[in-house]
Amino acid sequence: MNIKRKHNYMSPARVLALSFLLTIILGTALLLLPAASVQGQSMGFMDALFTATSAVCVTGLVVVDTGTQLSLLGQLVILFLVQTGGLGIMTMSTLVFMLLGKRITLRERLLIMEALNLHNLQGVVRLTRRILLITFLIEAAGAFLLALRFIPVFGWGTGIYFSIFHSISAFCNAGFDLMGHYSSLTGFTGDVIINFIILGLIVLGSLGFTVIMDLGRHGFHIRKWTLHTKIVVFATAALALSGSIFFFLVEYNNPDTMGHLSLGNKILASLFLSAGSKTAGMNTISIGVLTNASKFLMMLLMFIGGSPSSMGGGIKTTTFSVILLMVWSVIKGKEDIVVFKKCIPISIALRALAIALISLLALSVVISVLSLLESAPFMDIMFQAASALGTVGLSVMDIAGMLNISKMILVLSMFMGRVGPLSLTLAFAKKQSLSSNSIHYPEERIMVG
């Protein structure tokens, strides 16, 4: 009897991974419908699977152009998958339960806790309601502001639809757009309004809901912020600013990117490139003609990604920050990791280091396999692998022309990037809790470095 119960038990992390997989399968089935394509013909299984995975994993890599090759039905399917994948399966399920008046069980609360990367069950459902409300308000505000610019350009019907679609895509850090011919937002490079609205949505989506709520409660009273909020905000700002300065200097005279732009537009393009590189996958200048130095920095930003409980992928800004703080402590000869007069537990630092190393190993494997299959320049292959694993969606290769096996590797990479870091964190946390009463062996020093 006990054996049977043990066999039937599935951990919350596995349930969440399975829920993402089932949503991808549903999205694939819907996109396979002839009505999802402008031509009235099914796009084929591999392209449908790739597109559905990219949408659910809020990546934005495409093999069919969303604006010109998908019908209204296909675009609405993408929008549904992006919203579901961005908020998380359990958050969307909770919304359905609340609309149906269904009680949220303990099992479902545990799943929500795991999905939001929380430490306890207290107030989980109330937090989920706030997340849904915040999402609706931010996306609605973004759509309203974008409409002020899109309606004069595209007309009332198309302008409103474009505003809603791009507001959801930007806040969910998905990278899908309807501008056509894989152009993203390159037609609005110098448009200050569009740039800052999209940038604002991207940044808010990458901060994480716990940070947004903390900022909502305390505003700019930094001393009242939690340690998590402080690290996320300062790390996000530092990465965005340093990335912007780097891109501005490196691409300043590049005739294919910023060389022909005015000084103001160069600054604007640099800011957008830096913020979009971490999570969003939207761009206002052509990515394929960037210098290799810029592509490499973008890879690093994509690898770092967004923040916990956010729409972004990557190893997360907090993981990166904790590793840097740990290295700084070693350099200073200190045993404690101290930041903002608070000490970070060594268990958190070890977990961050493990996640970063495993993610780096996964990236290395994907790059190695793709380099054997595709004849593209090695830098472009590295970039594409980092974009998929970081669920960013920027592309420097013709993905539609890649081998099916290469597309499948990118599909697995996007899925791993969306589900992997959370699952790894939960797995390590469980091992630590189970090993608290285990046998302790004698210590012995070894030489390192």
C-alpha positions in Angstrom: 0.0 0.0 0.0 2.8 2.4 0.9 4.7 1.4 -2.2 1.7 2.3 -4.4 1.3 5.7 -2.8 5.0 6.4 -3.2 4.8 5.4 -6.9 1.8 7.6 -7.6 3.3 10.7 -5.9 4.6 13.4 -8.2 6.5 16.3 -6.8 5.2 19.9 -7.4 8.3 20.6 -9.6 7.4 17.7 -11.9 3.7 18.7 -12.0 4.7 22.2 -13.1 7.0 20.9 -15.8 4.3 18.5 -17.0 1.8 21.3 -17.1 4.1 23.4 -19.3 4.5 20.4 -21.6 0.8 19.8 -21.9 0.2 23.4 -22.7 2.8 23.2 -25.4 1.0 20.1 -26.8 -2.3 22.0 -26.8 -0.8 25.0 -28.5 0.8 22.8 -31.1 -2.5 21.2 -31.9 -4.2 24.6 -32.3 -1.5 26.0 -34.5 -1.7 22.9 -36.7 -5.2 23.9 -37.7 -5.4 25.2 -41.3 -7.4 28.2 -40.0 -4.3 29.3 -37.9 -2.4 30.1 -41.1 -3.1 32.9 -43.6 -2.7 30.5 -46.5 -5.4 28.1 -45.1 -2.9 25.2 -44.9 -1.4 23.6 -41.9 2.1 24.9 -41.1 3.5 21.4 -40.3 4.2 19.7 -37.0 7.7 20.9 -36.4 6.9 24.5 -37.1 3.8 24.3 -35.0 5.7 22.7 -32.1 8.5 25.2 -32.3 6.1 28.2 -32.3 4.0 26.8 -29.5 7.1 26.1 -27.4 8.5 29.6 -28.1 5.2 31.1 -27.0 4.6 29.1 -23.8 8.2 29.6 -22.8 7.9 33.3 -23.6 10.9 33.2 -25.9 9.9 34.8 -29.2 12.0 32.7 -31.6 10.0 32.2 -34.7 10.1 30.0 -37.8 6.9 31.6 -39.3 6.4 35.3 -39.2 3.6 36.1 -36.7 2.4 39.2 -38.4 2.2 38.0 -42.0 1.9 34.2 -42.0 -0.5 33.6 -39.1 -4.2 34.3 -39.3 -6.1 36.2 -36.6 -6.8 32.8 -35.0 -3.2 31.9 -35.0 -2.2 35.2 -33.5 -4.8 34.9 -30.8 -3.5 31.4 -30.0 0.0 32.9 -29.7 -1.3 35.6 -27.4 -3.1 33.1 -25.1 0.0 30.9 -24.9 2.3 33.9 -24.1 0.0 35.1 -21.4 -0.4 31.6 -19.9 3.4 30.9 -20.1 4.3 34.3 -18.8 2.0 34.2 -15.7 2.6 30.6 -15.1 0.3 27.6 -15.6 -0.8 27.6 -11.9 -1.5 31.3 -11.8 -3.8 31.0 -14.8 -5.4 27.9 -13.3 -6.1 29.8 -10.1 -7.8 32.4 -12.2 -10.1 29.8 -13.7 -10.8 28.3 -10.3 -11.7 31.7 -8.9 -14.0 32.4 -11.8 -15.7 29.1 -11.4 -16.0 29.5 -7.6 -13.9 26.4 -7.0 -12.0 26.1 -3.7 -8.2 26.1 -4.0 -7.0 22.9 -2.4 -3.8 22.4 -0.3 -2.2 20.5 -3.2 -2.9 23.4 -5.6 -1.5 25.9 -3.1 1.7 23.9 -2.9 2.0 24.0 -6.7 1.4 27.8 -6.7 4.0 28.2 -4.0 6.5 26.2 -6.1 5.6 28.1 -9.3 6.1 31.5 -7.6 9.3 30.4 -5.9 7.9 31.2 -2.4 9.1 29.8 0.9 5.8 29.2 2.7 2.0 28.8 2.0 0.9 31.8 3.9 -1.2 34.1 1.7 -0.4 32.2 -1.5 -3.9 32.6 -3.0 -4.1 36.3 -2.0 -0.7 36.8 -3.6 -1.9 35.1 -6.8 -5.0 37.5 -6.9 -2.6 40.4 -6.6 -0.4 39.1 -9.4 -3.4 38.8 -11.7 -4.6 42.3 -10.8 -1.2 43.8 -11.3 -0.8 42.0 -14.6 -4.1 43.2 -15.9 -3.5 46.8 -14.8 0.0 47.0 -16.3 -0.9 45.4 -19.6 -4.1 47.6 -19.9 -2.1 50.7 -19.1 0.6 49.7 -21.7 -2.0 49.0 -24.3 -3.7 52.4 -23.7 -0.4 54.3 -24.0 0.7 52.3 -27.1 -2.7 53.0 -28.7 -2.0 56.7 -28.6 0.8 56.1 -31.0 -0.4 53.0 -32.9 -3.9 54.3 -33.8 -2.6 57.3 -35.8 -0.2 55.0 -37.7 -2.3 51.9 -38.3 -5.9 53.1 -37.8 -8.4 52.4 -35.1 -9.0 48.6 -35.4 -5.4 47.6 -36.2 -4.0 50.2 -33.9 -6.0 48.9 -30.9 -5.2 45.3 -31.7 -1.5 45.9 -32.1 -1.5 47.9 -28.8 -3.0 45.0 -26.9 -0.8 42.3 -28.5 2.5 44.2 -28.1 1.6 45.3 -24.5 1.1 41.6 -23.4 4.1 40.4 -25.4 6.4 43.1 -23.9 5.2 42.7 -20.3 5.5 38.9 -20.6 9.0 39.4 -22.1 7.9 37.2 -25.0 9.3 39.1 -28.0 6.5 38.3 -30.4 5.4 41.1 -32.7 3.0 41.8 -35.6 5.2 44.2 -37.6 5.8 41.7 -40.3 8.9 40.3 -42.1 10.7 39.5 -38.9 11.4 43.3 -38.4 10.4 43.5 -34.7 10.4 47.3 -33.8 13.1 48.4 -36.2 10.6 50.8 -37.8 10.4 52.7 -34.5 14.1 53.1 -33.7 13.7 56.9 -33.1 10.2 56.9 -31.7 10.7 58.0 -28.0 7.1 57.2 -27.0 7.1 53.6 -28.3 10.6 52.9 -27.0 10.0 54.0 -23.5 6.5 52.3 -23.2 7.9 49.0 -24.4 11.0 49.4 -22.3 8.9 50.1 -19.2 6.8 47.0 -19.8 9.9 44.9 -20.4 11.6 46.1 -17.2 8.4 45.6 -15.1 8.0 42.1 -16.5 11.6 41.2 -15.7 11.6 42.5 -12.1 9.3 39.9 -10.6 5.9 40.4 -8.9 7.3 40.3 -5.4 9.6 43.2 -6.3 6.8 45.1 -8.0 4.6 44.7 -4.9 7.4 45.8 -2.6 8.0 48.9 -4.7 4.3 49.6 -4.7 4.2 49.5 -0.8 7.3 51.5 -0.1 7.9 53.5 -3.2 11.5 54.9 -3.3 12.1 54.5 0.4 15.1 52.2 -0.2 15.6 51.4 3.4 12.2 49.8 3.6 12.8 47.5 0.7 13.5 43.8 1.3 17.0 42.6 0.6 15.6 40.7 -2.4 14.2 43.9 -3.9 17.4 45.8 -3.3 19.5 43.2 -5.1 17.1 42.9 -8.0 16.6 46.6 -8.5 20.3 47.5 -8.3 21.5 44.5 -10.3 18.9 45.3 -13.1 19.9 49.0 -13.2 23.6 48.2 -13.2 23.3 45.6 -16.0 21.1 47.9 -18.1 23.3 51.0 -17.6 26.6 49.2 -18.2 25.2 47.4 -21.2 23.9 50.6 -22.7 27.3 52.3 -22.3 29.1 49.4 -23.9 26.7 49.2 -26.9 26.8 53.0 -27.4 30.6 52.9 -27.6 31.0 49.8 -29.7 28.2 50.4 -32.2 28.6 54.2 -32.4 30.3 54.2 -35.8 28.9 50.9 -37.1 27.2 51.9 -40.4 24.9 48.9 -40.3 23.5 49.6 -36.8 23.9 53.1 -35.1 26.3 54.9 -37.4 23.6 56.7 -39.3 21.5 57.6 -36.2 21.5 61.0 -34.4 23.1 61.2 -31.0 19.7 61.0 -29.2 18.6 58.0 -31.2 21.9 56.3 -30.6 21.4 56.6 -26.8 17.8 55.4 -27.2 18.8 52.4 -29.3 21.6 51.5 -26.8 19.1 51.6 -23.9 16.6 49.4 -25.7 19.3 47.0 -26.9 20.6 46.6 -23.3 17.2 46.1 -21.7 15.9 43.8 -24.5 19.0 41.6 -24.5 18.3 40.3 -21.0 14.8 38.9 -21.4 12.5 40.4 -24.0 13.7 39.6 -27.5 12.5 42.8 -29.0 14.9 45.0 -31.0 14.9 48.4 -32.6 18.0 47.8 -34.7 19.1 44.8 -36.7 20.8 42.2 -34.5 22.5 40.2 -37.2 24.8 43.0 -38.2 26.1 43.9 -34.7 29.8 43.5 -34.0 30.9 40.3 -32.4 31.8 42.2 -29.2 28.2 43.3 -28.9 26.9 39.9 -29.7 29.1 38.4 -27.0 27.9 40.9 -24.4 24.3 40.1 -25.4 25.0 36.5 -24.8 26.1 37.3 -21.2 23.0 39.4 -20.6 20.8 36.6 -22.0 22.5 34.1 -19.8 21.9 36.2 -16.7 18.3 36.9 -17.7 15.5 38.4 -15.5 14.7 38.0 -11.8 12.9 35.3 -9.8 9.1 35.1 -10.1 9.3 37.3 -13.2 8.6 36.6 -16.9 12.3 36.4 -17.8 14.5 33.4 -18.1 18.2 32.9 -17.5 20.0 32.1 -14.3 18.4 35.2 -12.8 19.9 38.5 -11.6 19.9 37.4 -8.0 21.9 34.2 -8.8 24.4 36.3 -10.7 24.6 38.9 -7.9 25.1 36.3 -5.1 27.9 34.6 -7.1 29.7 38.0 -7.5 29.2 38.8 -3.8 30.6 35.4 -2.9 33.7 36.0 -5.0 34.1 39.4 -3.5 33.9 37.9 0.0 36.7 35.4 -1.0 38.8 38.3 -2.3 38.3 40.3 0.9 39.2 37.2 3.0 35.7 37.2 4.7 33.7 34.1 5.4 30.3 35.8 5.4 28.6 37.1 2.3 27.3 40.6 3.4 25.4 43.1 1.3 23.2 46.0 2.5 24.2 45.1 6.1 22.6 41.7 5.7 24.3 38.3 5.6 23.3 35.8 2.9 23.3 32.2 4.0 26.0 30.1 2.4 23.4 27.5 1.4 21.9 30.2 -0.9 25.3 30.9 -2.4 26.0 27.2 -3.1 22.6 26.8 -4.7 23.3 29.9 -6.9 26.7 28.5 -7.9 25.2 25.1 -8.7 22.5 26.6 -10.9 24.9 28.8 -12.8 27.3 25.9 -13.4 24.6 23.5 -14.6 23.2 26.2 -16.9 26.6 26.9 -18.3 27.1 23.1 -18.9 23.7 22.9 -20.7 24.6 25.9 -22.8 28.0 24.3 -23.8 26.3 21.1 -24.8 23.7 22.9 -27.0 26.4 25.0 -28.6 28.5 21.9 -29.3 25.7 19.9 -30.9 24.4 22.8 -33.0 27.9 23.5 -34.3 28.1 20.0 -35.6 24.7 20.2 -37.3 24.7 23.8 -38.8 27.3 25.5 -41.0 26.7 29.0 -39.6 29.5 31.1 -38.0 30.3 29.8 -34.5 29.5 33.2 -32.9 26.0 33.0 -34.4 25.5 29.5 -33.1 26.6 30.5 -29.6 24.2 33.5 -29.8 21.3 31.4 -30.9 21.8 28.8 -28.2 22.1 31.5 -25.5 18.9 33.1 -26.8 17.0 29.8 -26.6 18.2 28.8 -23.2 17.7 32.3 -21.9 14.2 32.4 -23.4 15.0 35.7 -25.0 14.1 35.2 -28.6 16.7 37.4 -30.4 17.9 35.7 -33.6 20.9 36.1 -35.9 20.2 33.0 -37.9 17.5 31.8 -40.3 15.8 29.4 -38.0 13.2 28.5 -40.6 16.1 27.1 -42.8 17.7 25.0 -40.0 17.5 21.2 -39.9 14.5 19.8 -38.1 16.9 18.2 -35.5 18.4 21.6 -34.9 14.9 23.1 -34.4 14.2 20.3 -31.9 17.3 21.1 -29.9 16.2 24.7 -29.7 12.7 23.5 -28.6 14.3 21.5 -25.8 16.5 24.4 -24.9 13.6 26.8 -24.6 11.7 24.3 -22.5 14.8 23.8 -20.3 15.3 27.5 -20.0 11.8 28.1 -18.8 11.4 25.2 -16.4 15.0 24.2 -15.6 16.2 26.9 -13.1 13.2 26.6 -10.9 13.3 22.8 -11.0 17.0 22.8 -10.1 16.5 25.2 -7.2 13.7 23.0 -5.8 15.7 19.9 -6.3 18.7 21.3 -4.4 16.5 22.7 -1.6 14.9 19.3 -1.1 18.3 17.5 -1.0 19.5 20.0 1.6 16.5 19.5 3.8 16.7 15.7 3.6 20.4 15.7 4.4 20.1 17.7 7.7 20.3 14.6 9.8 22.8 12.7 7.6 26.2 11.5 8.6 29.0 14.1 8.7 32.4 12.9 7.5 35.7 14.3 8.7 37.0 17.3 6.8 40.3 17.5 4.9 41.7 20.4 2.9 42.7 20.3 -0.7 44.5 22.8 -2.9 42.5 24.9 -5.3 43.4 27.8 -7.6 
